[in-house]
Amino acid sequence: MSFKIISCQDRVVKLFQNAIIRDHLAHAYIFAGQDGIGKTLFSKELAKAIFCQHPGVDACDTCGPCQRIANDNFSDLFLIVPEKNSRVIKIEQLKYLQDVLNVKPLESKYKMIIIHAADKMNEEASNCLLKTLEEPPSYAIIILIVTSLELVRETVRSRCQIVRFSPLSMPAVKGILVNRFHLDDKQAERLAFISSGSMERAVLLSGTHALEKKDWLINRILKLEVHDNLTFSKELFDEWHIQDLDVLEEKRTYVKELILSFLLYYRDLLVCKIEGELPIYCTGWRDALVSKSQSLSEDTLFSIIHVIKTSLEYLDRNANITLLLENMITKILHLQFGYRIPSVP
Ligand SMILES: [Zn+2]
């Protein structure tokens, strides 16, 4: 596909095209930015541009290396990803990387390694990576793909050129959903709104009846009563079929989506409250939202949004998912109704 397929990352494309022309590629890069904005796609297109048999600022997309890279079958390109059911890169995988780099490239002057989730590795693995970065062979190009630069050790960061990727624009996400995934205009627009510029998220949501589930949730939250505290989280798990999922990571993805729906709802209430010009997600419920927002103060809404954002952070830190959701709902109801819910002994 070549760089033409990359949306909203013109600055990054230009940076690498210049580096390729001048033969100034660094030994190590960190590609940083939220999930689903094209970091992986870009690294693959970059590999094509570098290994292509027709030198230039972009890949030809037809030669042997271009084709084999597209099929993940090129001998000087290696991908390292967390193993199935694991969220982290393990030390064994980093040792394998060292072995790979000890052997000279077979087909070109470079050997490229792309490490996914490089911000998610333990101390031991991180030390191993550091050793590799301290003395990379002359032919190495190592790309670390991360969502959180803060989680990468300073010693690792300082040895890499940092490349920041931007979230995709709403029109770009909508355009891709319509043109490549053949979604209708209205559906694509709503998904683009909630995707936060992440194509991965938009595509995931399009295949899970997420819009219908979010509609159900908004209708339900609007009718929320203080005594719903004990039953609401179970209701959510049932309605979103979360208990049917076996894999914890899958559960986490769905619960994240659920929590983000709460965030959208309360954010919309805040926008209605301050009569801002910002667009709201729940456009079909505007009157109900405006009326609901009258009964809540701005302080209360900010506090609820803070509770939801904190829950999102804890979710990423492996917390007990069910308990996390129950706690969040209890705190929201407490704030919303100004009523202290007795704690369960
Ligand atoms: Zn080519």
Boltz pocket constraint, residues with backbone or C-beta under 6 A from the ligand:
constraints:
  - pocket:
      binder: B
      contacts: [[A, 48], [A, 51], [A, 52], [A, 53], [A, 54], [A, 59], [A, 60], [A, 61], [A, 62], [A, 63], [A, 64], [A, 65], [A, 66]]
      max_distance: 6.0
